[in-house]
Amino acid sequence: MLSTAVHLAAGTPAQLLPSRELMAFTLASHILLVPFGVALPLITLIMHYRGLRRGDPVAMQLARRWSAVMAVQFAIGVVTGTVLSFEFGLLWPGMMGRWGDVFGLGFGVEAWAFFLEAIMIAIYLYGWRRLKPWTHFWLAVPLPLAALMGAFGIIAANSWMNTPQGFSLDSQGNPTDVDVRKAVFTPIFGTEYWHFVVAMFLTAGYVVAGVYAVGWLRGRRDRYHKLGFMVPFTVAAILTPIQFFLGDSAARSVFHKQPVKFAALEIVWKTDTHVPEYVFGRLHSDGTISGGIKIPQLDSILAGFRPDTKVTGLTSVPAQNRPTAAEATLVHFCFDLMATIGSVLILLALWYAWLWWRRRDMPDNRWFLRCASVAGVACLVTVECGWIATEVGRQPWIVYNQMRVAEAVTHTRAAGIWTMLGVVIVVYVAAFGSFLAVLLKMRTRWRVADEADVSSATALEPEADTPYGPRRKADAATAGAPSGGGPGSGPGEGRTGGDH
């Protein structure tokens, strides 16, 4: 009630606050799954290729298990993503009604990518014990491309909201003469897309590797955990310095194309040259900054490579056209935290390269493995920070310099939206709880199977009872029979060239 009263006093619709809270919660929840939807298919295929190329049953076992995780993640993502798609129309009808014809293609591309990815995941899972090895692999190769296509659609829509173009306005302010190519490929699209995609690969790689780093620290020092750590961690470590330069390029694009957002990111109050950098400083409504670490002239140098570079300040536009001091402080903290974690990850990647160069093997330094085990969590934090910096830094605009958030919001009563938020929270808690429960159940089952394989002279076919699809009678008859392969091996996994 107090928040609603504050918004009414400020002249904004009462339903604006609950609509923003609902959208923020669903986006913040869904984005935790996005790295695995975008990047896990390619990481899985890299492991699959290694298994086929080298005749490695351990790599094949890891690829098969990761594909199962990928499918579960996709199922949960369907729930959270569907809710988001409805919210765009239900909560922000003003934006979709006026601008949908301009930037809606991005959502269409994402929808097509979603359906293609669902089909390809089903084929990939179904083919493990039913297709010839290389046929199975090549049928799955388009799967990462479908994931990248989905990211393309979403970032195209988001980059348009940040730098809208590709239209003219008639006398009533409605868009006409839409140029779809310009609407998709906006000035900020390239840097935002590649920064986002590489961030997804970093996050997925470090999270997956962290699982096996924890297992290694707990004494499970076998080839299964070694390979499960090294492949995804190597992918992430190689991309980490690349991401640093992509992030710098993305920030510079914001400096040129969204100067007021850049001012919020760096809490620059007045337009000036020789602007200092404040690391984790706090901006107040009178323009003063407290706390943090002040580094003279650094902000101008980072923006234009020269200390005399002019940086636009928040006061360059009226107060109603810029983020508030509280919003600027929030995005500044998120931006600095993202940059700090990225810098630490570069040190971790260099540490990994040095340890590998010395031993040409799995790093066995316990402090390194401890850091590696939390790197994935740190990446998830940066993903959330990046989203907050991008969306909150654009306030009060839902379409930058074209439409305010308050103009786009629904006319539904605030009480109904608050109720909807409560329902969504319950549904999401149940969905994520189910996701974690399934993963833990799969982990326990796999561990029991691995321990049984080690303690016996023969091995059972991995996950033989997983209901991936209808089976031939021969499969059902031999599902519980010894396969005669090595530990963790089975038909199509313990030998290259056999049927899957």
Beta strands, then each sheet from edge to edge (+ up, - down):
strand 1: 168-169
strand 2: 175-176
strand 3: 277-279
strand 4: 282-283
strand 5: 289-290
strand 6: 293-295
strand 7: 397-399
strand 8: 403-404
sheet 1: 1+ 2-
sheet 2: 3+ 6-
sheet 3: 4+ 5-
sheet 4: 7+ 8-
end
